[in-house]
Amino acid sequence: MREFYPEIEPYDTGMLDVGDGHTLYYEVSGNPDGKPAVYLHGGPGGASSPTQRRVFDPEKYRIVLFDQRGCGRSTPHASEPDADLSSNTTWHLVADIERLREHLGIDRWLVCGGSWGSSLGLAYAETHPEKVTELVLRGIFTLRPIELDWFYEGGAAAIYPDLWEGFIAPVPVDQRGRLIEAYSRLLHDPDQSVRERAGVAWSTWESSTITLLQQPETIERFTEPSFAVAFARIENHYFMNKGWFEPEQLIRDASKLTDIPGVIVQGRYDMCTPAFTAWALHQAWPEADFQMIPDAGHSFEEPGIRAALLDATDRFAG
């Protein structure tokens, strides 16, 4: 089974002022003269990581990563008590991607992302198809109510009843009928201990279920309190607003992707973003190469998903 490309360090980093009081951390690695590619991290609020650089051949790609608003090394950070998320929306992020592309002097680029990164990749490509050379997506997520209800309102509890107990534990019993709304209140409570308990519970649930077999190091990273609060706050903010999408928007507008070469990679046993959404996208965008990985969950680090992503970026390296 294939391994990621070797570890590399960025040759350029910076902070980009995108307005509304937000400054985004970005980095560029690989070959300065290579094919441009941008990796869109998950969450929202998950932040970039060094492993994401390794999805691309560093001799052939100019690899761009950035931390979306409110997370990672971007400022201000959503874990701050008075964090204002009003200017943190999908369409702000789509505009940020364009601003970063222009700042780096890139004409067109390959767009790669998984989970929320697939949502943002679809939103960006459907808005700016002329700027996308190829689209490589994994663990498809479009923030439809059926998807949010599955993972955050009790559907996935049928598979993980033990872990579900931990997710609902911070929520008063009389508020468990609408958990996303209840968590919105907890994550903005004036008491820091309440915010942190909620953030850690939310992030523990997600990090414990994104791989076919649990990875303790992933859970540890997700549940560091500052990360957990920012991650949970941003995710919850987007989910409360259904991503600022019209009903079925990302699937409905997939016809705009017809001329963009694409690959859809989906783990058969993905409990976070179940396969029915990837299948709906495949039906709406049949031109893309659809790959159902038979022995994988959600994470891009699972062997079958990792191999499929590497094969896709190698294929498009030109």
N, C-alpha and C positions, 0 to 999 in steps of 0.2 A: 504494500500500500504506500502511496506517495506521502512524502513529508513536505512541510512548508519549505519555501526557499530559506537560505541561511539568514541569520539575524543581520540586520544592517542598521546604521544610524543615519538620521537625516543630514543632508548637506546644507539645508536651509530651513530656518524656522522664523516665525514672526507672529505678530499680533495685529489683526486687521480690524480697524474701526468700521463697524457695519451700521452705526447709527442707533438711535433709541437708547443710548448709554451702554451698548454692548460692544465688547471687543473679543474677537475670536482668535484662539490659538490655531496656527496651521503649521504644517511641516511638509517638506519635499525631500524625497529620497530616491535612490536608484540612479538611473542614467539621465543627466540633464538634457541630453538630446534624444531621449527615448520617447516612446508613444505615451502621451499623457493619459493618466487614469486617476480617478478620485474614488476613494472608499468612504462610504457613508455608514457611520456607526449606528448601532441600535439604540433601543430605549423606547422613546426618546429620553436622553439624559445619560446614556451609557458611556459616553466619551470614547475617544480613540485609544488604541493600544498598539504597542510595537508589533504584535503578531499580525496585525492587519496589513503591515507593509509586506509581509512575507507571502501574501496571496499572489504576488506578481514577480516575474523574473526581473531582478534588479538590473540586469544588463540590457533589457529591452524596454523597460517602462520608466517613465518619470512619474513617481508615485506620490500622490497628494492625499494627506489626511488632515482632518481638522476636527476640533471639538465644537459641537453645536452650542447654541446659546444656553448659558446657565450651567454648563457642566465641564468636567475636566479642567483644563487650564484656561478656559475662557472666563471672562469676567463681565458682570458680577456673577457670583456662584449662587445657585438656587438653594443651597443649604443655609444661606444667611437668613436670620430671623425676619428681616423686612424685605425679603426678595420679592420683586414685582415681576410677575410672569405675563403681564398683559401684552407685552411686545414679543412674546415667545410663542409663535404659531407656525404651522406648516408653511404658510405663504411667506412669512419672514425668512424661514430657513431656505426656501426655494430662491428667494432674492439674494440671500447670503451666498449661496453656491455660485450664482451668476457673478456676484461681486468678486468672489475669490478667483473665479476663472479669469475674469478681466484683469484683476490685479497681477496674476501670474503670467499674463500674456499668452494664454492658451486659447486657441481657436475652437477646437472641439476635443472631447475626451471620452474615454470609456468610463462608464458609471457602474460601480459595483456596490452592493449593499445587501444586508440581510436583516430579517425581522423588521423593526421600524425602519432600518436602512432601505429595505425593499419598498416600503410605503413612500419614503421620501424620494427614492430613486424613480419610482413611477410618477409621483407628482411632478418632479423636475423634468423628466423626459417627456411627459405629456404636455408640459407647458413650454418647453424649449427643445423640441425634437431635433431641430437643426444643429444643436450643439452636442449631440450625443452620437458617438461613433458606434458603440455597442452598449448593451445593457446586460449585466450579469447579476441575477437576483437569487436570494436564498431565503427559505423560511418565510413564505409570502404572508403579509399582514396588511390589511386595508382598513382597519378600524371600523368595520361594520358592526352594528349592534350584536349580531350573532357571534362574532369573534370575541368581542369584549365580554359578553355574557358567559361564553364558554370558559374563559380563563379566570375571570375576576368576579363572577357572580355565582359560581357553583358547579358549572358543568364538569370541569376537570377534577372536582372533588370525588367524582366516581372512580377516578384512577388513583388519586393520591389522598384518600380520606385522612390519613395520619398527618400529612403535611398541611392539609387544609385547616386542621384544628389550630395550627400555629398562625395561619393567615387571619383567621377570624378572631383570634384571642383578644386583640386590642379593642375590638369593636363592641360597644354595648349591645346586649342581646336584642334589645328592641330596635336597633338600627341595622340589623343584619339582612334585612330584605333588600337593601340597596347599598351594596358594599362600596362601590366606587364613590358614591356621594358621601358615605360615612367616612371613608378615608380622606376625602377632601377636607373635611372638618378637622380630623385628627392631625393631618400634616401641616395645618396652618394654625394649630392651637398655640396660644401665647406661652404655654409651658414647654420648655425645651425637652424635658424628659418625655412628654407625651408625643411630641414630634418625632423624637428619635426612636421611641418604641414602635411607633407606627411605621416609620421608614425602614427600620430593620426587619419588621415582620413582613412588610410588602416585598422587600428585596430578598429575604430568605425564601419566600414562596417561589419567586421567579427563578432565582439562581439554583434552587434545588430541583427544578423540574425541566430545565432547558437542555439537559443531556440525558441520554438513554440510561446511563449510570451516573450517579451523583459524583461530582468532582469537588472535594473539600476545599481546594485552593480557589475555585471559582466562588464558592459560597463565602469564603473568608473575605475575598476582595469586594464582593457586592455588599457585605454587611458591615463594613467600616462605616461608622455613624455618619460622617460628613457626606461620603459618597451615597449612602443609602437614602438619606433625607433628600438630597438633590435629585437622585434618580427617581424616587417614588413621587416626589412633588411634580416633577416635569411630566412623567408618564401620566399621573393622575390628572393633571391639568389638560393634557391632550385628550385623554379619554373622556373627561367631563364634557369636552367640546366636540367629541366625535371627529377629532382631527381637523375641524373646520372644512370637512368634505360634504358635498351633497350626497344623498343616498346613492350607494353603489358607484360613486364617481370614478374611482381608480380602475374598476373593472369596466365600467361603461365606456370610458375614454381610451381603452386599450387599442382601439382602431388607429389611434394616432401613432402607434408604435410600429405599424406594419413594415415600414422601410428601415427599421433599426434592427440589425442582427442581435439576437438575444438568447440567453440561456436561463431557464428557471430550474433551480435545484431545491428539492423538497424532501425532508426526512419523513419516511412513512409513519414513524412513531413520534412525530413532533406533537407534544402536548400543549405547547405554548401557542403556536400558530398552526392549527390542524390542517391537514392536507386538502380539505374541501376548498379553501381559498386559493391555493396554488392551482387546483384543478379548474376552478372558475376562471382564473387568469389564463390558463392554458387554452381553454375553450374560446376565450375572447381574443387571444393573441396566438393563434395556431402556428404562426410563422416561427415563433421561438422554439428552441430545442428544450423539451420538457424532460426532466430526469427525476424520477422518484427513487430515492435511495432506500433500499429495503431494510437496512439494519441501522437506522439513525434516528435521532430525535431532532432537536432544534439547533444545537450549537454548530458553528462553522468549524470547530476543532474536531468534530467526530470524523473518523477516518474516511468514510464514504463521501461525506459532504466535502471534506477538505480536498479529496482527490478530484471530485467533479468541478470544484471551483478552480483548482490549479489547471486542470485540462482546458477549462473554458478560457482563462486568461492566456494560456499558452496558445490556444487556437487563434485568439484575436491579436496576438502580439505583432503580427504583420511581418 
